[in-house]
Amino acid sequence: MNEPASAPASGLPVLMYHAVGSAMPPRLAELSVPPALLAEQLAALAGAGYELLGLTDALAARGSGRRVVGLTFDDGYRDFLDAAVPVLADLRAGATLYVPSRNIGGTADWLPGSGADLPLLDARGIAVVAQLGLEVGSHGAVHVPMDVLPRPVAAAQLGESKAVLEQVVGRPVVSFCYPHGYASPVLRRQVHASGYDNACVIGHRVSPPGEDPTAVSRLLVGPQHDPAAVLDLVAGRGPRSIVPALKRAATPAWRATRRTARLAGATWT
């Protein structure tokens, strides 16, 4: 296995995971990484000298000269406690788990088809995650694109989710993850005003120097990434694509389309 070069100057690789072993709907199969592969991926990073931290700790270490990778897990699947936590414990790694607060103890009912059968952690499980020293962050109150919600509704859901999760974990909840990755400038300001210190999008890139801490870019990791591919991702050697840049450029128009569709009663997955 090749030793990776240092990550881009002041660039922060943040990895985005979802389920660990649970079966996803076929078109979302890339969102579930088998536990054994997760162990191989993270062991490769640790073996290459990277510190594995949750997002808030990773951002605090930015610019320190330390080789850091942020680990994030979206949605709060029950398999995080059963399958991911043992891997993280073996490596003494940190991570941030993002939970949609109204779905605590329920299922991933925002996913198509069999997604409604995917169980999520209940309050006790989330509390255990926090007791183990892992960060719990908000994934909104409801797993819907928040950038097209009326501003008062978005603000209310941001505050509600923070309050609910803080009661569950018994500590401040300062990290946020935008459901579906959509974040407008207005929504980012609302996140900050609601008391969150940082928030993450998708981005499909290493988080560059000077990036807005309320819109931290991440790298999606799936079952197609062997350990060498993950090392390439965090070192900025992943496959080059113009798609992320095109998506960022098209965001305002796409947001307007989704807002119109929401007003017409459409739903989005």
N, C-alpha and C positions, 0 to 999 in steps of 0.2 A: 504494500500500500504506500502510495506516495505521500511524503510529508507536505502539507499545504504551505504555501507562502503566507506571510502575514496578511490579515484582512486589509482591505483598502484603508488608507490613512484616516483614522477617526471614524471609519465606517463601522457600523454595528450590525452584524448578522443576527437576525431574529427569526427563529424557525416557528412555523405555524403547523400544529398538529390538530387533529380532531379526535376521532375514535381510535382506540388501541385494541384491535382484535374483533370488535363487533362488526357484523355484516351491514354494509350500507346498501341503499338502493343501487342497482347496477350502474346508473350513469354517474353516481357519486362514489364509485369504488376507490378512487384515489384519496378519499378522506378517511380511510381506515388503514392503519399500519399494524401488522402483526406484532405481538409483544416481543418475540425473539428478534425481529428485524429492528425494532426500536432499540433494544439493548445493544445490538451491533452498531447501529448508527451513533448512538450517544457514547458508546465505549470508544469508537474511533475518534470522536471529537475530543474526549477526555485524554485519550492516548496521544493526541497531537498537541496537547498542552493548552486546550481551551478550558476556561472556567464556564460552567453551565449554570446560568442564573435565571430567575424570574425577571420579568420585564422591568419592574421598578429598580431592582438591584443592578440589572444590566445597564440601564440608563445612567444610574449613579456612577458606574465604573467607566462610563464613556470618557475617552480622552486621557485616561490614567496610564495608558501604556500597557495595561493588562490585556491578554487575549481572552475576550469574552464572547460567548454566544448566549443570546436570550432564548428561552424556551417558553412557548405558549401553547395551551391546549384549549380549543374553543368548545363551547356548548355544554360542558359539565356531564359528559356521559358517565354512567356507572362504572364502566370498565377502567376509567382513570384510576380509581382507588384500587381495583383488583389487579390491573395489569400494568399500568404506568408507574404507580407509586413504588412498587418493589424495584423496578429498574432504576428510578431516580435515587432511591435509598442506597442501592448498591454502589452507585457512583458519587454519592453525596452531592447530588445535583439539585439545584433549585428549579422552579418552574412557576408559571402563572396559569391558573385555571379560570376560565371565563364562564360565568353562569348566568343564564337568563332567569331572573328571579321568579317570575310567575310560573315557570315550568319546573321548579324544584320538586323533586319526587314524582315527576310526571314522565312524559315521553317527548321525543323530538318531533312534535306534531307539525312542525313547519316543513319537514322533509316530505317529498312525494312518496307515495306507495307505502313500502314497509317501514319508512322512517317513523311512522306513528307507533311502531312496536319497539323502538330503541329506547331503553330505560335510561333515565337521568338520575343523578345522585339526589338523595333526599337530604334534608337539613342535617341530620346526624352525620351522614357521609361527608358533607361539605365541611362541617365542623372538625371532623377528623383530619381532613386534608390540611386545614389551617393549623391544627394542633401539631402536625408533623413539620411545621415550619415552611410550608409552601404557600405562595401567595394566591388568594382568591380575589378575582376581579369581577366587574360587572359586564355582562353581555346584553345589557338592557333589561327592561321589565318583560318585554315581549320580543321574540325573535323575528322582528320585521325591519325592513329598511327605514331607519329613523330620519333620514335626510328629507323625506317627502311628507313627514307628519307635520301637522300644524305646530307652530313653535310652542304654544302653551302645553300641548300634549307631549311633545318631546321633552320639555323641561320637567313636566310632572313625572314622566317615566324614568328619567335620569335620577331624580331625587328619590323616587320610590325604590328603585332597584338598589341604590346605595344604602338606604336605610334598612331594607330587609336583609341584605347580605351582612351588614355590620352587626345586626342583631344576631345573626346565625354564627358568625365567626368571632365576635367579641373583640374586634379591632377595626381600625379605619380601613375602608376600601378605597384605594386611590388610583387604581388602574381600570381602564375601560376598553372594551373591544366593540367596534361598531358591527351590529348584526349585518351580515352579508357584505361587510366591508365598505359600505357607502357612508361618506363623511363630507358634508358641505362645510364651507367656511362658517356659516351661521351655527351649524350643529357643533362644530369644534369649539366655538366660543361658549356655547351652552354647556358643553362637557366641562370646560375649565371653570365656568361660573358655578357649576354644581358641586365643585370640590374635588374633582379628579385631577391628579397630577400629570397623568399621561394617558394616552389612548393609542390603539393600533388599528391599522387598516390591513389591506392585503399587500398591495404594492409590487410584489414579485421582484424584489431587489433587496440588496443589502441597504440598510438605512443609511443614507449619506450624511456627511457632516452638515450640521446646521438645520437638519430636518425638524419641522414642527413637532414638539413632543406630544401633541394631541393628534398626530397623524403619522405614527411610526410605521415604516414599511416592514413587511415580513416576507419570508420565503416559504412557500408551501412545500411540505415534505410528504411524500406518499410512499406506497408500497413499491413503486418503480425505482426508488432511490436506494442503491446499495451504499455501504459505508463510504466508498471512494467518491460516489456522486455527491454525497452530503458534504464531504470535505471540499469538493470543488465548489459547491454552492456557497459555503460560508467564506471561501477565499475569493469569491468573485469570478470563478472560472466556469460557472455554469453555462449552459447553452445560451447564446445571445438571441434575443427576440425583440422585435419592435412592438409586439403586442402590448406590453405594459404601458409603454409611452403613449401608444395610440389610445388606450383605454383612459389614461389620465387626461388626454387632450379632449376626448369625447364626453367626459363626465358631465359637464353642464347640460348639454343637449339631451343626454340619456336621462339625467335627473328630471328634466322638464317632461320628457315622455312618460316616465314612471309616475310623476305627480299627476299628470292628466289621467293616466290609467287608474290610479288610486281613486281619484274623484269619481271615476266611472264605475267603481266597484270591483276592479281587478285585484287579484292577489299575486304576490311574487314569491318565488322560492329561490 
